[in-house]
Amino acid sequence: MRHGCSSEQIMDLYLQASAGQAPAGTKTIVLLPVFEVRGKPISYGTAKALTTTQNLLGDSLTFTAGPNNTPWVYKDYIWGRDAGGELVFGDSRIDGRPAWSADFSRDFGGRPISLHEYRKLTDDVWIGRDIGGGQSTNGHTGGAFALY
């Protein structure tokens, strides 16, 4: 997906995927060359440069038990693990269909800057969107990623 799909194809893969079962354990994360600012995609070349740089900052997400034994997701950065966010099942803010999600506002002093959504693409691969925070499903800012 990272080198063989256009931004539009990657977005379509997310929209076509079903929620499936939640990811579990530590999964490698690869940021894909897709990025939107206020709901509008930036150029493929710019998105590829941005996500290539971001891929250097962390290489995995860990899905495990968190506070009070609730399902939790941690981002594993080169400098260590973040505060993480609760893994919940619900409706996607992108298309209203089922998706797993995690809100990483604990990483940003309670500000809703990073909200992930996850859907199962194949037996071993999940596709996700980082759609930013806030309440609106319109005009979100963020990218896409694969987990395996």
Residue frames as a rotation matrix with the C-alpha (Angstrom) as fourth column:
MET 1
0.566 0.824 0.000 0.00
0.824 -0.566 0.000 0.00
0.000 0.000 -1.000 0.00
ARG 2
0.406 -0.448 -0.797 2.79
0.286 -0.766 0.576 2.41
-0.868 -0.462 -0.182 0.87
HIS 3
-0.529 -0.749 -0.399 4.50
-0.197 -0.349 0.916 2.24
-0.825 0.563 0.037 -2.51
GLY 4
-0.928 0.101 0.359 1.84
0.359 0.497 0.790 0.79
-0.099 0.862 -0.497 -4.83
CYS 5
0.003 0.999 0.050 -1.39
1.000 -0.003 -0.001 2.68
-0.001 0.050 -0.999 -4.08
SER 6
-0.457 -0.014 0.889 -2.53
0.236 -0.966 0.107 6.21
0.857 0.259 0.445 -4.76
SER 7
-0.964 0.156 0.217 -3.97
-0.264 -0.438 -0.859 8.31
-0.039 -0.885 0.463 -1.94
GLU 8
-0.159 0.976 -0.151 -7.46
-0.978 -0.134 0.162 7.71
0.138 0.173 0.975 -3.33
GLN 9
0.063 0.131 -0.989 -6.96
-0.243 0.963 0.112 3.93
0.968 0.234 0.092 -3.44
ILE 10
-0.829 -0.416 -0.374 -5.80
0.265 0.297 -0.917 3.93
0.493 -0.860 -0.136 0.18
MET 11
-0.747 0.621 0.236 -8.84
-0.636 -0.567 -0.524 5.95
-0.191 -0.542 0.819 1.26
ASP 12
0.104 0.804 -0.585 -11.10
-0.862 0.366 0.350 3.54
0.496 0.468 0.731 -0.64
LEU 13
-0.368 -0.304 -0.879 -9.49
0.086 0.930 -0.357 0.55
0.926 -0.207 -0.317 1.07
TYR 14
-0.999 0.033 0.026 -10.39
-0.031 -0.161 -0.986 2.03
-0.028 -0.986 0.162 4.45
LEU 15
-0.401 0.914 -0.065 -13.96
-0.897 -0.406 -0.173 2.72
-0.184 -0.011 0.983 3.36
GLN 16
0.156 0.451 -0.879 -14.38
-0.688 0.688 0.231 -0.82
0.709 0.569 0.417 2.00
ALA 17
-0.723 -0.518 -0.458 -12.87
-0.053 0.702 -0.710 -2.62
0.689 -0.489 -0.535 5.02
SER 18
0.503 0.850 -0.157 -15.03
0.073 0.139 0.988 -4.04
0.861 -0.508 0.008 7.80
ALA 19
0.488 -0.291 0.823 -14.32
-0.830 -0.447 0.335 -3.51
0.270 -0.846 -0.460 11.48
GLY 20
0.200 -0.395 -0.897 -13.54
-0.016 0.914 -0.406 -7.18
0.980 0.096 0.177 12.06
GLN 21
0.695 -0.049 -0.718 -11.95
0.699 0.284 0.657 -8.17
0.172 -0.958 0.231 15.33
ALA 22
0.937 -0.348 0.019 -9.80
-0.335 -0.886 0.321 -5.67
-0.095 -0.308 -0.947 17.21
PRO 23
0.260 -0.929 -0.264 -6.04
-0.255 0.198 -0.947 -5.70
0.931 0.313 -0.185 16.73
ALA 24
0.995 -0.005 0.099 -4.18
-0.094 0.274 0.957 -7.40
-0.032 -0.962 0.272 19.59
GLY 25
0.449 -0.894 -0.008 -0.56
0.788 0.391 0.475 -7.38
-0.422 -0.220 0.880 20.75
THR 26
-0.016 -0.567 -0.824 2.17
-0.100 -0.819 0.566 -5.26
-0.995 0.092 -0.044 19.21
LYS 27
0.611 0.297 0.734 1.63
0.697 0.238 -0.676 -4.34
-0.376 0.925 -0.062 15.57
THR 28
-0.617 -0.786 0.039 4.08
0.656 -0.487 0.577 -2.67
-0.434 0.382 0.816 13.22
ILE 29
0.536 0.760 -0.368 2.68
0.398 -0.612 -0.683 0.65
-0.744 0.219 -0.631 12.00
VAL 30
-0.626 -0.629 0.461 3.47
0.724 -0.248 0.644 2.06
-0.291 0.736 0.611 8.57
LEU 31
-0.023 0.584 -0.811 2.16
-0.005 -0.811 -0.584 5.51
-1.000 -0.009 0.022 7.75
LEU 32
-0.014 0.146 0.989 0.73
0.922 0.385 -0.043 5.63
-0.388 0.911 -0.140 4.23
PRO 33
-0.886 -0.463 0.023 1.12
0.428 -0.799 0.423 8.50
-0.177 0.385 0.906 1.72
VAL 34
-0.014 0.922 0.386 -2.26
0.657 -0.283 0.699 10.07
0.754 0.264 -0.602 2.48
PHE 35
-0.666 -0.105 -0.738 -2.85
0.688 -0.469 -0.554 13.24
-0.288 -0.877 0.385 4.45
GLU 36
0.104 0.777 0.621 -5.82
0.750 -0.472 0.464 15.59
0.653 0.418 -0.632 4.65
VAL 37
-0.911 -0.247 -0.331 -5.95
0.401 -0.723 -0.562 19.10
-0.101 -0.645 0.758 6.04
ARG 38
-0.555 0.794 -0.249 -9.47
-0.458 -0.542 -0.705 20.22
-0.694 -0.277 0.664 7.00
GLY 39
0.289 0.755 0.589 -10.91
0.009 0.613 -0.790 17.42
-0.957 0.233 0.171 4.88
LYS 40
0.899 -0.034 -0.437 -8.93
-0.434 -0.206 -0.877 18.22
-0.060 0.978 -0.199 1.73
PRO 41
0.725 -0.654 0.217 -6.10
0.606 0.755 0.251 15.91
-0.328 -0.051 0.943 0.59
ILE 42
0.374 -0.722 -0.582 -2.64
-0.569 -0.674 0.471 17.37
-0.733 0.155 -0.663 0.14
SER 43
0.437 -0.222 -0.872 -0.59
-0.848 0.221 -0.481 16.27
0.299 0.950 -0.091 -2.87
TYR 44
0.964 -0.074 -0.257 0.65
0.102 0.990 0.098 12.68
0.247 -0.121 0.961 -3.00
GLY 45
0.166 -0.985 0.045 4.30
0.401 0.026 -0.916 13.82
0.901 0.170 0.399 -3.10
THR 46
-0.259 -0.199 0.945 3.90
-0.641 -0.697 -0.322 16.06
0.723 -0.689 0.053 -0.06
ALA 47
0.694 0.578 0.429 1.97
-0.710 0.451 0.540 13.36
0.118 -0.680 0.724 1.84
LYS 48
0.792 -0.457 -0.404 4.67
0.335 0.879 -0.338 10.81
0.510 0.132 0.850 1.00
ALA 49
-0.210 -0.909 0.359 7.45
0.091 -0.384 -0.919 13.13
0.973 -0.161 0.163 2.25
LEU 50
-0.033 0.294 0.955 5.52
-0.874 -0.472 0.115 13.92
0.484 -0.831 0.272 5.44
THR 51
0.862 0.458 0.217 4.67
-0.505 0.741 0.443 10.31
0.042 -0.492 0.870 6.28
THR 52
0.503 -0.775 -0.381 8.18
0.344 0.585 -0.734 9.07
0.792 0.238 0.562 5.42
THR 53
-0.435 -0.644 0.629 9.54
-0.308 -0.550 -0.776 11.49
0.846 -0.531 0.041 8.03
GLN 54
0.183 0.598 0.780 6.84
-0.959 -0.065 0.274 10.58
0.215 -0.799 0.562 10.57
ASN 55
0.838 0.127 -0.531 7.60
-0.128 0.991 0.036 6.86
0.531 0.038 0.846 10.12
LEU 56
-0.136 -0.981 -0.141 11.01
0.121 0.125 -0.985 7.55
0.983 -0.151 0.102 11.68
LEU 57
-0.337 0.029 0.941 9.43
-0.767 -0.588 -0.257 8.60
0.546 -0.808 0.220 15.00
GLY 58
-0.196 0.320 0.927 7.78
-0.747 0.564 -0.352 5.31
-0.635 -0.762 0.128 15.93
ASP 59
-0.723 -0.223 -0.654 7.34
-0.645 0.557 0.524 1.83
0.247 0.800 -0.546 14.59
SER 60
-0.708 0.472 -0.525 4.48
0.401 0.881 0.252 0.13
0.581 -0.032 -0.813 16.42
LEU 61
-0.101 0.732 0.674 1.22
-0.841 -0.425 0.336 0.28
0.532 -0.533 0.658 18.33
THR 62
-0.939 -0.171 -0.298 0.61
0.012 0.851 -0.526 -2.03
0.344 -0.497 -0.797 21.28
PHE 63
0.015 0.996 0.093 -2.94
-0.640 -0.062 0.766 -3.26
0.769 -0.070 0.636 21.91
THR 64
-0.649 -0.314 -0.693 -3.19
0.334 0.700 -0.631 -4.56
0.683 -0.641 -0.350 25.48
ALA 65
0.414 0.740 -0.530 -4.91
0.834 -0.075 0.546 -4.06
0.365 -0.668 -0.649 28.83
GLY 66
-0.356 -0.484 0.799 -4.65
0.146 -0.874 -0.464 -0.56
0.923 -0.049 0.382 30.24
PRO 67
-0.861 0.058 0.505 -5.92
-0.481 -0.412 -0.774 1.23
0.163 -0.909 0.383 33.33
ASN 68
-0.171 0.811 0.559 -8.58
-0.778 0.237 -0.582 -0.77
-0.605 -0.534 0.591 35.17
ASN 69
-0.582 -0.195 0.789 -7.86
0.141 0.932 0.334 -3.63
-0.801 0.306 -0.515 32.74
THR 70
0.575 0.769 -0.279 -9.73
-0.132 -0.249 -0.959 -1.88
-0.807 0.589 -0.042 29.90
PRO 71
0.432 -0.425 0.796 -8.64
0.883 0.380 -0.276 -2.51
-0.185 0.822 0.539 26.29
TRP 72
0.628 -0.337 -0.701 -5.92
-0.057 -0.919 0.390 0.05
-0.776 -0.205 -0.597 25.54
VAL 73
0.715 -0.462 0.524 -3.64
0.648 0.157 -0.746 1.19
0.262 0.873 0.411 22.70
TYR 74
0.490 -0.658 -0.572 -0.16
0.150 -0.583 0.799 2.62
-0.859 -0.477 -0.187 23.18
LYS 75
0.934 -0.354 -0.041 1.96
-0.137 -0.252 -0.958 4.37
0.328 0.901 -0.284 20.56
ASP 76
0.616 -0.786 -0.040 5.55
0.568 0.408 0.715 3.11
-0.546 -0.464 0.698 20.70
TYR 77
0.955 -0.298 -0.007 7.88
-0.247 -0.779 -0.576 6.00
0.166 0.552 -0.817 19.80
ILE 78
0.290 -0.928 -0.235 11.67
0.288 0.319 -0.903 5.95
0.912 0.195 0.360 19.54
TRP 79
-0.519 -0.482 0.706 11.77
-0.460 -0.539 -0.706 7.80
0.721 -0.691 0.058 22.91
GLY 80
-0.975 0.164 0.147 9.33
-0.036 0.541 -0.840 5.43
-0.218 -0.825 -0.522 24.64
ARG 81
-0.508 0.859 0.058 5.68
0.804 0.449 0.389 4.57
0.308 0.244 -0.919 25.04
ASP 82
-0.664 0.354 0.659 2.98
-0.260 -0.935 0.240 7.25
0.701 -0.012 0.713 25.18
ALA 83
-0.721 0.465 0.514 0.05
-0.601 -0.051 -0.798 7.52
-0.344 -0.884 0.316 27.63
GLY 84
-0.946 0.306 0.109 -2.20
0.319 0.820 0.475 5.67
0.056 0.484 -0.873 25.20
GLY 85
-0.546 0.838 0.002 -5.94
-0.838 -0.546 0.014 5.61
0.012 0.006 1.000 24.77
GLU 86
-0.287 0.548 0.786 -8.87
-0.286 0.734 -0.616 3.30
-0.914 -0.402 -0.054 25.40
LEU 87
-0.978 0.023 -0.208 -9.79
-0.187 0.355 0.916 0.97
0.095 0.934 -0.343 22.51
VAL 88
-0.362 0.924 0.124 -13.53
-0.237 0.037 -0.971 1.14
-0.901 -0.381 0.206 21.86
PHE 89
-0.777 0.249 0.578 -15.92
0.621 0.451 0.641 -0.22
-0.101 0.857 -0.505 19.26
GLY 90
-0.064 0.794 -0.604 -18.39
0.255 -0.573 -0.779 2.19
-0.965 -0.204 -0.165 17.68
ASP 91
0.756 0.422 0.500 -19.29
0.597 -0.133 -0.791 4.20
-0.267 0.897 -0.353 14.61
SER 92
-0.308 -0.892 0.331 -16.61
0.947 -0.254 0.197 5.76
-0.092 0.374 0.923 12.42
ARG 93
0.109 0.271 -0.956 -16.52
0.242 -0.940 -0.239 9.54
-0.964 -0.205 -0.168 12.37
ILE 94
-0.816 -0.452 -0.362 -15.58
-0.247 -0.294 0.923 9.28
-0.524 0.842 0.129 8.69
ASP 95
-0.759 0.501 -0.415 -18.46
-0.387 0.165 0.907 7.23
0.523 0.850 0.069 7.29
GLY 96
-0.064 0.797 0.600 -20.63
-0.995 -0.095 0.020 6.17
0.073 -0.596 0.799 10.25
ARG 97
0.544 0.196 -0.816 -19.86
-0.301 0.953 0.028 2.47
0.783 0.230 0.578 9.73
PRO 98
0.992 -0.125 -0.002 -18.44
0.050 0.383 0.922 0.26
-0.114 -0.915 0.386 12.52
ALA 99
0.300 -0.953 0.052 -14.80
-0.049 -0.070 -0.996 0.76
0.953 0.296 -0.068 13.46
TRP 100
0.434 -0.343 -0.833 -12.47
0.900 0.206 0.385 0.33
0.040 -0.916 0.398 16.40
SER 101
0.472 -0.290 0.833 -11.10
0.117 -0.915 -0.385 3.60
0.874 0.279 -0.398 17.72
ALA 102
0.157 -0.471 -0.868 -8.71
0.987 0.047 0.153 5.09
-0.031 -0.881 0.473 20.26
ASP 103
0.837 0.123 0.533 -8.55
0.143 -0.990 0.004 8.69
0.528 0.073 -0.846 21.46
PHE 104
0.080 -0.927 -0.367 -4.99
0.910 0.218 -0.352 9.75
0.406 -0.306 0.861 22.29
SER 105
0.552 0.188 0.812 -5.92
0.034 -0.978 0.204 13.08
0.833 -0.085 -0.547 23.93
ARG 106
0.939 -0.271 -0.211 -4.04
0.248 0.110 0.963 11.98
-0.237 -0.956 0.170 27.09
ASP 107
0.117 -0.950 0.288 -0.85
0.986 0.147 0.082 12.47
-0.120 0.274 0.954 25.05
PHE 108
-0.465 -0.221 0.857 -1.71
0.558 -0.825 0.090 16.11
0.687 0.521 0.507 24.44
GLY 109
-0.998 0.001 -0.058 -2.84
0.047 -0.563 -0.825 17.39
-0.033 -0.826 0.562 27.83
GLY 110
-0.390 0.919 0.054 -6.44
0.392 0.219 -0.893 16.35
-0.833 -0.327 -0.446 27.21
ARG 111
-0.144 0.304 -0.942 -6.68
-0.726 -0.680 -0.109 18.04
-0.673 0.668 0.318 23.81
PRO 112
0.472 0.424 0.773 -8.36
0.138 0.831 -0.539 15.87
-0.871 0.361 0.333 21.12
ILE 113
0.081 -0.563 -0.822 -5.52
-0.821 -0.506 0.266 16.05
-0.566 0.653 -0.503 18.58
SER 114
-0.696 -0.417 -0.585 -5.14
-0.677 0.653 0.340 12.39
0.240 0.632 -0.737 17.60
LEU 115
0.147 0.770 0.620 -8.03
-0.670 0.539 -0.510 9.96
-0.727 -0.341 0.596 17.15
HIS 116
-0.849 -0.455 -0.269 -7.32
-0.514 0.590 0.623 6.64
-0.125 0.667 -0.734 15.44
GLU 117
0.445 0.882 0.156 -9.86
-0.770 0.466 -0.436 4.43
-0.457 0.074 0.886 13.72
TYR 118
-0.703 -0.700 0.125 -9.02
-0.587 0.671 0.453 0.82
-0.401 0.245 -0.883 12.81
ARG 119
0.590 0.803 -0.084 -10.59
-0.732 0.488 -0.475 -1.67
-0.340 0.341 0.876 10.41
LYS 120
-0.047 -0.573 0.818 -9.47
-0.081 0.819 0.569 -5.16
-0.996 -0.040 -0.085 9.47
LEU 121
0.099 -0.017 -0.995 -8.30
-0.948 -0.305 -0.089 -5.37
-0.302 0.952 -0.046 5.86
THR 122
0.142 -0.098 -0.985 -7.07
-0.451 0.879 -0.152 -8.99
0.881 0.466 0.081 5.78
ASP 123
0.713 0.148 -0.685 -6.37
0.402 0.714 0.573 -11.72
0.574 -0.684 0.450 8.35
ASP 124
0.165 -0.786 -0.596 -3.10
0.981 0.067 0.183 -10.05
-0.104 -0.615 0.782 9.38
VAL 125
-0.811 -0.474 0.343 -3.46
0.539 -0.833 0.122 -6.43
0.228 0.284 0.931 8.24
TRP 126
0.241 0.829 -0.505 -5.53
0.851 -0.431 -0.301 -3.54
-0.467 -0.357 -0.809 9.61
ILE 127
-0.428 -0.287 0.857 -5.94
0.658 -0.749 0.079 -0.19
0.619 0.598 0.509 7.91
GLY 128
0.051 0.402 -0.914 -6.44
0.939 -0.331 -0.093 2.90
-0.340 -0.853 -0.395 9.98
ARG 129
0.190 0.051 0.980 -7.07
0.483 -0.874 -0.048 6.59
0.855 0.483 -0.191 9.88
ASP 130
-0.470 -0.276 -0.838 -5.72
0.837 -0.440 -0.325 9.25
-0.279 -0.855 0.437 12.21
ILE 131
-0.001 0.640 0.768 -8.45
0.825 -0.433 0.362 11.83
0.565 0.634 -0.528 11.87
GLY 132
-0.774 -0.301 0.557 -7.54
-0.006 -0.876 -0.483 14.36
0.633 -0.377 0.676 14.52
GLY 133
-0.775 0.448 -0.446 -9.83
0.573 0.200 -0.795 15.42
-0.267 -0.872 -0.411 17.29
GLY 134
-0.830 0.531 -0.171 -12.79
-0.545 -0.837 0.045 17.70
-0.119 0.130 0.984 17.65
GLN 135
-0.315 0.833 0.455 -16.44
-0.165 0.424 -0.890 16.86
-0.935 -0.355 0.004 17.14
SER 136
0.388 0.561 -0.731 -17.00
-0.756 -0.259 -0.601 17.32
-0.527 0.786 0.324 13.43
THR 137
0.277 -0.265 0.924 -16.74
0.442 0.889 0.123 14.53
-0.853 0.374 0.363 10.89
ASN 138
0.831 0.007 0.556 -16.27
0.521 -0.363 -0.773 17.20
0.196 0.932 -0.305 8.24
GLY 139
0.703 -0.568 0.429 -12.96
-0.358 -0.803 -0.476 18.85
0.615 0.181 -0.768 7.73
HIS 140
0.909 -0.402 0.112 -10.81
0.086 0.442 0.893 16.45
-0.409 -0.802 0.436 9.72
THR 141
0.461 -0.853 -0.245 -7.03
-0.835 -0.323 -0.445 16.59
0.301 0.410 -0.861 9.51
GLY 142
0.193 -0.470 0.861 -4.87
-0.588 0.648 0.485 13.47
-0.786 -0.600 -0.151 9.46
GLY 143
-0.373 -0.497 -0.784 -3.57
-0.924 0.273 0.267 10.53
0.081 0.824 -0.561 7.53
ALA 144
0.810 0.551 -0.201 -3.80
-0.551 0.832 0.057 6.79
0.199 0.065 0.978 7.06
PHE 145
-0.287 -0.910 0.299 -1.70
-0.954 0.299 -0.004 3.84
-0.085 -0.287 -0.954 8.19
ALA 146
0.418 0.309 -0.854 -1.39
-0.386 0.912 0.140 0.08
0.822 0.271 0.501 7.97
LEU 147
0.082 -0.348 0.934 -0.86
-0.959 0.226 0.169 -2.28
-0.270 -0.910 -0.315 10.91
TYR 148
0.572 0.108 -0.813 0.53
-0.432 0.882 -0.187 -5.78
0.697 0.458 0.551 10.59
